[in-house]
């Protein structure tokens, strides 16, 4: 064997001995897997259901508040529109009254949907949300048409 190979072997052997002597040897780590029990599943499921219910209630409350605020804002705008319409005469007044009656009916429908939302449970409200949104969109469209025409 050549002299450089012996030197390298000696250094490698010295390093291994020093590492073992200093406690750097790794012992295998034992992994224990805890079994999942039916109680664990039941507890986690209950927690998930509670979280989902709370999220549904919060979404319902947020939607209801936005809907109520938008309806109140529309009431103010309708009052301003009524002031403008009071000065109209003849055919314009007839068309105005028709548009206002249509707007009033659609606004009432939107208000009824809001009342349904208020009394609905957190889980059931998502079915009512689409109807309430459609009623609101319809009322808003009727208002915009009346405002544009007059």
BELHU-V238790 format. One record per pair of residues at least 24 apart in sequence whose ideal C-beta (glycine too) atoms are under 10 Angstrom apart, sorted by the first residue. I is the first residue (numbers start at 0). J is the second residue. If there is no record, write none. Layout:
i = <I/I>
j = <J/J>
This chain:
i = <51/51/52/52/52/53/54/55/55/55/55/55/55/56/56/56/56/57/58/58/58/58/59/59/59/59/59/59/59/59/59/59/59/60/60/60/60/62/62/62/62/62/62/62/62/63/63/63/63/63/63/63/65/66/66/66/66/66/66/66/66/66/66/66/67/67/67/67/69/69/69/69/69/70/70/70/70/70/70/70/70/73/73/73/73/73/73/73/74/74/76/76/76/76/76/77/77/77/77/77/77/77/79/80/80/80/80/83/83/83/84/84/86/87/91/91/94/94/94/95/95/95/97/98/98/98/98/98/98/98/99/99/99/101/101/101/101/101/102/102/102/102/102/102/102/102/103/103/104/104/104/105/105/105/105/105/105/105/105/105/106/106/106/106/106/106/106/107/107/108/108/108/108/108/109/109/109/109/109/109/109/109/110/110/112>
j = <121/122/120/121/122/121/121/120/121/122/123/124/125/120/121/122/124/121/121/124/125/128/116/117/119/120/121/122/123/124/125/127/128/116/117/121/124/113/116/124/125/127/128/131/132/113/116/117/119/124/128/131/135/109/110/112/113/116/117/128/131/132/134/135/110/113/116/117/109/113/135/138/139/106/109/110/112/113/135/138/139/102/106/109/135/138/139/142/106/110/139/142/143/145/146/102/103/106/138/142/145/146/146/142/145/146/149/145/146/149/145/149/149/149/148/149/145/148/149/145/148/149/145/141/142/144/145/146/148/149/141/145/149/138/141/142/144/145/138/140/141/142/143/144/145/146/138/141/137/138/141/134/135/136/137/138/139/140/141/142/134/135/137/138/139/141/142/134/138/133/134/135/137/138/133/134/135/136/137/138/139/141/134/138/138>
